[in-house]
Amino acid sequence: MKRDDIKKILGENATEEQISNLLNAFHEKESETKKQADDTKKEIDDLKKQLNKYSDYDTIKKQLDDINKANMTEQEKLEEQKKEIAENLRQSRIIVNTAKAKEILAGENVDEELLNRIVTDDVDTTVALANKFKDTLSLLKTNVEKQTRESLSTQDLKPSITNVTQDSGAMTLDKFYELSAEEQDKFVEEHPDEFEKL
């Protein structure tokens, strides 16, 4: 801003001292604002640098994990292998015990989901559960068979009179055809009227 601009703002009656004071105040404020802008820019630049330092954190962490894994002691490697072997052994036992349970329950119609509930990684527990389940199934079959026999033995199997077709004894065409040729001839000779009605 220039002196002429300030004179226009303050008017023609403004003194040189007033104009100088206002110019000085304006320049001080302008340099203060410029200094604040420079400080803010410097602060933003510093923050950007810090942000760039941390932006590759994941990469550095992965590299550190890889280094730690590579530097894993022999004991730690053995411990990890032990855990893997123990899990494999448990799975193998379950497979063997499943085969034993299926052998015990051979001939029974057992659902796979139910079989999986019976099988554990302990052979004694699996065998005991499979035998108990088989005994339960056998007892159930025996009870059903016994109840069925009792039910059948107490039923009245004599036919009622209404169930039996009544044969009046009269000759029908079907009965006539079932007779042998000699019987047919004899019937025709002895009962000519009845034969006419057929």
HELIX and SHEET records of a PDB file:
HELIX    1   1 ARG A    3  LEU A   10  1                                   8    
HELIX    2   2 GLU A   16  SER A   55  1                                  40    
HELIX    3   3 TYR A   57  ALA A   70  1                                  14    
HELIX    4   4 GLU A   74  ILE A  104  1                                  31    
HELIX    5   5 GLU A  112  ILE A  118  1                                   7    
HELIX    6   6 VAL A  123  SER A  153  1                                  31    
HELIX    7   7 ILE A  161  ASN A  163  5                                   3    
HELIX    8   8 LEU A  173  GLU A  178  1                                   6    
HELIX    9   9 ALA A  181  GLU A  190  1                                  10    
HELIX   10  10 PRO A  192  LYS A  197  1                                   6    
END                                                                             
